[in-house]
Every structure is written in C-alpha cells, then in structure tokens.
Amino acid sequence: GPQPADGNYMATCNAAIQYNDSGNPITYPQDEWLISPEVTVKDNEKLIFTAGYSPLFLFNTTSGVDWSNMKFLKREVSATIKVMVREVGGEWKQLLDMYDLYKDMDFVTLFNDYSDVANYSYSLSLADYVGKKVQVAFRYVGADGNVVGIDAVKIGIPQPQAAYLRPQGAFFFGFS
C-alpha cells in the first residue's frame, strides 16, 4: 500500500473485497468520504495534498483486459478518487477525478509505468472560493479498486520546489 508522504500516518481506504468458500473474490460497491473541517479560503490559496495509489488499478483489470495481448477489452473505471469542494451548506462540486488523468493511456503504458503504488502531489485551484468558508472532500468510489492513501492535506500557498534536470552530458556551473 501507499506510504505516508509526510510524517508517520495517512488516511487510507481499502477496496471492499471478501473471498467466498471457493476462494473467489466478491467485491462490494463503495462510496467512502473523507471530509475536512470548515476553512475560509484566502487569496492565492490552493488545495495541496498527496495521494498514494496505483493508476493501473483505477481500471477494471479483472474482466476489462486481454492479458495475452496486453490490451483493454473495455476501458472502464473500477474505482477512483474524486476531489470535491463545497461552500458550507452548499452542493458538492468536483475539482478532480483521478481516473480522468489516465483514461486515455493505453494498457501497456499503464502496466509498465503506473502499476506500482506511488505518491502523487496535487495543487488544485480554489480561486472561485476566495473569501468563502468551504469544506473539501476526498471520495473513493467504485468497486474492486486498490488501496488509496491521502496525506499532507492543506489549504495554503504552494511552496516552490526546486527541480533541475540537465541533459545527458551537459555540465553547468555558477558562482555566488
């Protein structure tokens, strides 16, 4: 399963699977919510969090894949994580559905590059909610998915992160 991105703990949700006497899995539909306390959004603040999951298992790999040819028979969501927001007392609106980030990838790419559980960092705009009191929610919905973890959740101004990828064989130097 996913490992905490920050500290020692994270919120996790497992797929609801039970095995019958013959050893065959029985999956149960889920609609699990993790809802934040109320917070007032300030200028330039975003929803920042880390989600630990395997993008491959957002898809139905039980009956939706031809494993001998490594192709989708039918591309369908198995379980997904949806990020929701609402003004206090209002209706929930979807900010992000993790499935949408991968729905156009072919099966081989998903299998080769996205089958392991990893932590993915997100920063979502809350510009429409500046000055308003809101709640955010992480919603695990579907059946026969995989374990998902949510960690390092905050509403704030993103901190810059330095990253430098140099081309192979290039060496840059500088003076301070």
N, C-alpha and C positions, 0 to 999 in steps of 0.2 A: 504494500500500500504506500501511499504518499508519506513523506517525512515532513515534519514541521519546517517551514521556511524561516520562522522567527521564534526563538525560544524552544521550549520542550513540548508544547501542546498545540493541537489544532483541532478544529471541528471536522469530524468525518461522517460520512454516510455510506453504508454498505448496501449492495443490492440485496433485495429480499428473495433469497433462494433457499428452498428446502429440498431435501432429497427423499424420495419415496422408498419403500421397502426394496424395490428393484435397483435402487441406486440412480434413478433418473431424476434430473432436476425439475423442480416445479418453481416457476417464477411468479412473483406477485407484483401487480402494478403498484407504483409508489408515487407519492406527491409529497415530498418532505420539504419543509421550510425552515430556514434559519433567518430570523428577523431581528434587525438591530433595534436598539433604543432610538428614541426621537433625537434628532440633531438639527440645528439650524445651519444651513449651508452659507458660507461666506464667499466673497469674490475670489475667483480663480481656484476654488477648491474642487477636487475630483474625488471620486471613489477609487481607492487604491487597495488592491488585495492580491493575494497569491492563491491560485487554485492548483491542487495536485491531482492529476488524473492521467489516464491513458486515452488520447484522442481516438485510437482504433476502436476502443470499446464503447464509444458513443454510437457505434453502428451495430446492427444485428449481424453478428458473426456466426450465429447458430444455423439459421436457415437461409441467410441472405448472401452466402459466399460460396463460390465454386472453388474449393481449396486446391483441387488438382490443377486448375488454370490460374489461380490467384486473381480472380475477378469477382466483382459483385454480381450476384444473380439479380438482386433487387437492393437498391440503396435505400435503406430505411433506418431511422433513428431507433436505437434500442433504449437508451436513457441519455439524458442531457442535463446540463446545469444552466439554469436561466438566472440572470441577474435582474432584479426588479427594483423599482423605486416608486414611492407614493408620497404625496403630501399627506400629512397626518389627517386621517379621516377620509381620505380620497381613495380613488381606484388605483390598483397596481398597474404600472406600465413597465414593459420590458425594455431594459437597456442593452442586454446582450443574451444571445443563445449560443453556447459553446459549439453546438452542432453546426451552426451556420459558418463557423470558421474553417470547417473541414469538409463540408458536404460536397464540394466539387473535386476533391482529391481522388485519385484512383486508388484501388485497393493495395497495389504493390507499394506505393509511396507511404500510405498509412501504415502498412505492416512493417516496412523497413525503417521508417523514420519516426513513427509515432505509436509504437506498440508498448513501449515502456512507460511506466508511471513517472511523470516528471512534474516539477513545479513551474507554472507559467504565471508571470506577473502581468497584471492588468491595471490600467488607469483609464477610468471612464468619466466623461464629462458630466457635470451636474449643473452646467450653465443655466439651464431652464429653471433651476430650483434655488438660485441665489436669493437669500433673504427669507426663504421659506423653511418651515420645520418639516423634515422628511424622515422616512424610515427606508432602509434598503433591506433587501432580502435575497438570499441565495436559495434557489429552488431546484431540487433534484427530482426530476420527473421522468417516468418511463418504467420499463421492466427489463430484467436481465442485463443490466449495465455492469459497471465495475465500481469499486470503491472510489470515493471522491473526498478530497480534503480542502478546506478553506482556512486560510491563515493570513496573518498580518493585515487585517482589515482596518482601514482608517479613511476618514474623510478629511482631506487636507491638501496642501500644496505639494505637488510631487517634488522630490529632491532630485537634482540632476545626478546621473550616474555616468561616470567616465567609461568609455569603451574605445579601444583603438585596435583596429585590425589592419595590419600592414600587408601589402602584397608580398608574396614569397620572394625572398632575395633582396628586398628593399631594407635599407637601414637609415633611419632618420635620427638626427641628434639635435640638441639645442643647448642654449646657455641660459642661465638665470642670474 
